[in-house]
């Protein structure tokens, strides 16, 4: 297979004054790119130099020594004993007196027996219950032996009920009387009291009459002004009839319609209009007269 090469025909026309480019005949250096991969290399790790290892390290102190001390901690303290003469505390000692009063006050036997009861009280209650049961049994036997009495018939008709009600009301109204004022009341304070009766009201006459001031109102003065406005007379319209003019867009100097009679007609119409005298009192009377 043939290889295609580019050929520059203008390379032969190079300038004479231009310096010639030296051609390097040495080998070309290969550019090695730095690897950006995070994969670890398979090479063995470097060994530590035993010559650099020295035993002159300073001992730890302060917080570093406390952190790295393996003989301290909660687990190590449990295995150690307490102070001399001190017994170790057990977990159950704190709950020995649970649900028991710690005030030191105790109830007397009387209070305990009254609240919870005793054997003697139980026996008395059983004896009382037996006696009550015997009494109930004897009452039931006597009730069965005695014949039951028939109840009286107390039924009434409506007329009988109203008759009894009217009779009771009549007895109450006959014995009823209105009580007078102060009847049955005896008081020495009101023994000599007399009733005061007023016939006419006593009025105190006036010593002098009060003069009433009357305020005079100001009267308005009304001025009647006869004002009349007179304007200049309106000029006559000499423009003639606008409808006889030619349409827009026509010849400017062209003949008009009825041009011979336009001026005469316009003047005749202007002269035919009657003039109005604005200042005449007969034509324009004053308002209000």
Buried (B, 14 or more C-beta within 10 A) or exposed (E): EEEEEEEEEEEEEEEEEEEEEEEEEEEEEEEEEEEEEEEEEEEEEEEEEEEEEEEEEEEEEEEEEEEEEEEEEEEEEEEEEEEEEEEEEEEEEEEEEEEEEEEEEEEEEEEEBEEEEEEEEEEEEEEEEEEEEEEEEEEEEEEEEEEEEEEEEEEEEEEEEEEEEEEEEEEEEEEEEEEEEEEEEEEEEEEEEEEEEEEEEEEEEEEEEEEEEEEEEEEEEEEEEEEEEEEEEEEEEEEBEEEBEEEEEEEEEEEEEEEEEBEEEBEEBBEEEEEEEEEEEEEBEEEEE
